[in-house]
């Protein structure tokens, strides 16, 4: 059974940093990603990573501040978030797919989702 478990969310002041983790078990994946969602809005792609070759996409709003990496030995995806802003407040989700997924693909293309971790950035 495939599981994606996120951790590392919390409350931080603007300008601070957090690192999210997503540990995957029960399968192997070609593409993984971070999404985020705020109440009443759609879930948006934040960063996408091709598991074997590394990061390939960041949404403009996080470029230069967020970095996604992976630990292939431990099947863990990370999202290092620096210089956080109040508008980064959201529930962050990890997603995984067994095939290559382009950045603009519909969310239905992703095979597995974590339950999310809340990031709250105060002013």
C-alpha positions, -999 to 999 in steps of 0.1 A, spaced: 0 0 0 14 33 -11 17 60 16 29 96 14 34 112 48 42 149 51 57 166 81 74 198 91 46 223 89 40 248 116 37 285 125 65 308 115 70 345 113 74 363 80 110 360 68 115 327 86 121 292 72 106 258 74 115 225 58 88 201 48 94 164 44 74 137 25 83 101 31 70 77 5 65 40 11 50 11 -8 61 20 -42 85 37 -66 78 69 -84 91 88 -114 77 122 -105 70 139 -72 57 173 -64 46 198 -38 12 214 -40 -5 239 -17 -41 249 -11 -58 277 8 -94 277 18 -118 283 -11 -91 280 -37 -78 253 -59 -47 233 -51 -17 248 -69 15 232 -80 45 246 -61 74 225 -73 79 193 -93 108 169 -93 118 141 -116 130 115 -90 161 104 -109 172 137 -123 161 164 -98 140 195 -97 125 207 -129 98 232 -120 90 259 -95 60 282 -96 70 318 -101 58 328 -66 84 307 -49 114 309 -72 145 318 -54 129 311 -20 119 274 -21 140 245 -30 129 209 -34 153 180 -30 151 143 -25 169 116 -6 168 85 -28 181 62 -1 152 71 22 125 78 -4 120 112 11 111 145 -7 119 178 9 108 213 5 131 240 20 111 272 23 130 304 30 120 340 34 84 329 40 56 354 34 21 355 47 8 345 13 27 312 16 2 302 43 -15 271 30 -19 233 35 10 218 16 5 184 -1 30 159 -15 20 141 -47 36 112 -65 32 95 -99 46 64 -114 52 81 -148 65 115 -159 41 143 -152 45 177 -169 41 208 -147 8 218 -163 -8 184 -161 -42 182 -144 -41 171 -108 -60 139 -118 -28 127 -134 -11 123 -101 -15 88 -86 -10 94 -49 -14 122 -24 -4 128 11 -28 142 37 -11 176 39 7 197 65 -3 232 75 21 261 70 11 293 86 31 325 82 24 354 105 32 391 99 
